[in-house]
Amino acid sequence: MTRRSVQEYAASVRPRYQAANKKAKKRILDEFCESTGMHRKAAIRLLNRPGRPRSRSPGRPRQYGPEVLEPLALAWEAGDRMCGKLLRPVLPDLIDALERHGEVALPEKVKGDLLHMSAATIDRRLGRYRRMRQSKMKRPSSTGLKAEVPIRTWSEWKDVAVGSLQADLVLHCGESTEGFYLTTLCLIDVATGWTELQPVWGMSQME
């Protein structure tokens, strides 16, 4: 049973439980524990609680439901599981492409909510999808190099001059970086889209 179902069940049983004698309480408690799987002492505390509605926990209520999160997860998969900062600027294009190819059909309100999400919210709401689909692949660490090289996302490349490049090394290793595998150095001129590819024989320093 879900937590909400347990609470609703407890609310329906509580008046009868609190008004019952000792023998009847034991029978009601046995039925309640068997149905909910709750520990007996926890069930007693729940059924003895006054029937007033509990106050909401502090914080903002969640704004986005499954009708928004499912197409978000689909777009995230289509975009090769980018982080929120990278996904946010291209999300309108991804959603348009998914709609054009018949993968999703979103009501205007759902589409508006989806495109209104911030990068931080995208990362938070994709957390469980990311944990479910987390890749086993671990790339070699390059923390020191990343600290020295300025990295910009798509939204930060507006009006960039010709000759500004984005570069990445694509690993053709599947789900594991163990052993030998080929790689491709990919260079893209951001302003023109011109792409150069250079195959690289593995990742080691050996010829």
C-alpha positions in Angstrom: 0.0 0.0 0.0 1.1 3.6 -0.6 1.6 6.0 2.3 -1.5 7.9 1.2 -3.6 4.6 1.1 -2.3 3.7 4.6 -3.3 7.2 5.9 -6.8 6.9 4.3 -7.2 3.4 5.7 -6.2 4.5 9.2 -8.6 7.5 9.1 -11.5 5.1 8.3 -10.5 2.7 11.0 -9.5 5.1 13.7 -12.9 6.1 15.2 -13.9 2.4 15.5 -10.5 1.5 17.0 -10.6 4.3 19.6 -14.1 3.4 20.7 -13.6 -0.3 20.9 -12.8 -2.4 24.0 -9.5 -4.2 24.5 -10.5 -7.4 22.6 -12.0 -5.6 19.7 -8.9 -3.3 19.5 -6.7 -6.3 19.2 -8.7 -7.7 16.3 -8.8 -4.4 14.5 -5.1 -4.0 15.0 -4.3 -7.5 13.7 -6.3 -6.7 10.5 -4.7 -3.3 10.1 -1.1 -4.7 10.5 -1.8 -7.6 8.1 -3.2 -5.3 5.4 -0.6 -2.5 5.7 2.5 -4.5 6.7 3.2 -1.9 9.5 4.9 -2.8 12.8 2.4 -3.2 15.6 3.7 -0.4 17.7 3.7 2.0 14.8 0.2 1.0 13.9 -1.0 1.6 17.5 0.6 5.1 17.5 -1.1 5.9 14.1 -4.5 4.7 15.2 -4.3 6.5 18.5 -3.5 9.8 16.9 -6.2 12.4 16.9 -8.0 12.6 13.6 -6.9 16.1 12.8 -5.2 16.6 9.4 -1.5 16.9 9.7 0.1 20.2 8.6 2.1 20.2 5.4 5.8 19.9 5.6 7.7 23.2 5.0 8.9 24.0 1.5 7.3 24.6 -1.9 4.9 21.9 -3.2 6.1 20.1 -6.3 4.9 21.8 -9.4 5.5 19.1 -12.0 3.7 15.8 -12.2 4.3 12.6 -14.3 2.6 14.2 -17.3 5.6 16.6 -17.5 8.4 14.4 -16.2 7.8 11.6 -18.6 8.4 13.7 -21.8 11.3 15.4 -20.0 12.9 12.0 -19.4 12.3 11.1 -23.1 14.0 14.3 -24.3 16.8 13.7 -21.8 17.4 10.2 -23.4 17.1 11.7 -26.9 19.8 14.3 -26.0 22.2 11.6 -24.7 21.4 12.2 -21.0 22.8 15.7 -20.8 23.0 17.7 -17.5 20.3 20.3 -16.9 22.5 23.2 -17.9 23.2 21.7 -21.3 19.7 20.3 -21.8 17.7 23.5 -21.0 18.8 25.6 -24.1 18.1 22.7 -26.6 14.9 21.4 -24.9 12.5 23.3 -27.2 14.2 21.8 -30.3 14.2 18.3 -28.8 10.5 18.5 -27.9 9.6 19.9 -31.4 11.6 17.0 -33.0 9.9 14.4 -30.7 6.5 15.8 -31.6 7.3 15.9 -35.3 8.3 12.3 -35.3 5.3 11.2 -33.4 7.1 10.2 -30.2 5.0 12.5 -28.0 1.8 14.6 -28.3 1.8 17.2 -25.5 -1.1 19.5 -24.5 -0.1 23.1 -24.6 -0.1 23.4 -20.8 2.1 20.4 -20.3 4.5 21.7 -23.0 4.5 25.1 -21.4 5.4 23.7 -18.0 8.1 21.5 -19.5 9.8 24.4 -21.3 9.4 26.6 -18.2 11.6 24.4 -16.1 15.0 25.8 -15.0 18.2 23.8 -15.4 18.4 23.2 -11.6 14.8 21.9 -11.6 15.6 19.6 -14.5 18.5 18.1 -12.7 16.5 17.6 -9.5 13.5 16.0 -11.3 15.7 13.7 -13.5 17.5 12.4 -10.4 15.6 9.1 -10.2 15.8 8.5 -13.9 19.5 9.1 -13.8 19.9 6.7 -10.9 17.8 4.1 -12.8 19.8 4.4 -16.0 23.2 5.3 -14.6 25.9 4.1 -16.9 28.7 1.8 -15.5 31.2 3.6 -17.7 33.7 5.8 -15.9 35.9 8.1 -17.9 39.5 8.8 -16.8 39.6 11.8 -14.5 40.6 15.2 -16.1 39.7 17.5 -13.3 43.0 19.4 -13.4 42.8 20.1 -17.1 39.1 21.1 -17.0 40.0 23.8 -14.4 42.4 25.4 -16.9 40.2 25.2 -20.1 37.2 27.6 -20.3 34.1 25.5 -21.2 30.9 27.1 -22.5 27.5 25.6 -23.2 25.3 26.3 -26.3 23.5 29.2 -24.7 26.8 31.0 -24.1 28.0 30.8 -27.8 25.7 33.5 -29.2 27.4 35.7 -31.9 30.6 33.7 -31.6 33.3 34.3 -34.3 34.2 31.8 -36.9 37.2 29.8 -35.7 35.8 29.2 -32.2 35.9 25.4 -31.7 34.3 22.9 -29.4 36.3 19.7 -29.1 35.6 16.3 -27.4 37.1 12.9 -27.5 34.6 10.2 -28.3 35.3 6.8 -26.7 34.2 3.7 -28.7 34.3 1.4 -25.8 30.7 0.6 -25.0 29.8 0.5 -21.3 33.3 -0.1 -20.0 36.6 1.7 -20.4 38.6 -1.5 -19.6 41.1 -2.7 -22.2 42.0 -1.2 -25.7 39.5 0.7 -27.8 39.5 3.3 -30.6 38.6 6.9 -30.0 37.7 9.9 -32.3 38.7 13.5 -31.7 35.7 15.6 -32.8 36.3 19.3 -33.5 33.3 21.6 -34.4 33.4 25.2 -35.5 30.5 26.6 -33.5 29.7 29.5 -35.9 29.6 27.4 -39.1 29.0 23.9 -37.9 32.1 22.7 -39.9 33.2 19.4 -38.3 36.6 17.6 -38.4 37.1 14.1 -37.2 40.4 12.5 -36.4 40.7 8.9 -35.4 43.0 8.2 -32.4 44.6 4.8 -31.8 43.5 4.1 -28.2 44.1 6.2 -25.0 47.6 5.1 -24.0 51.0 6.7 -24.8 52.2 3.6 -26.6 52.5 3.6 -30.4 
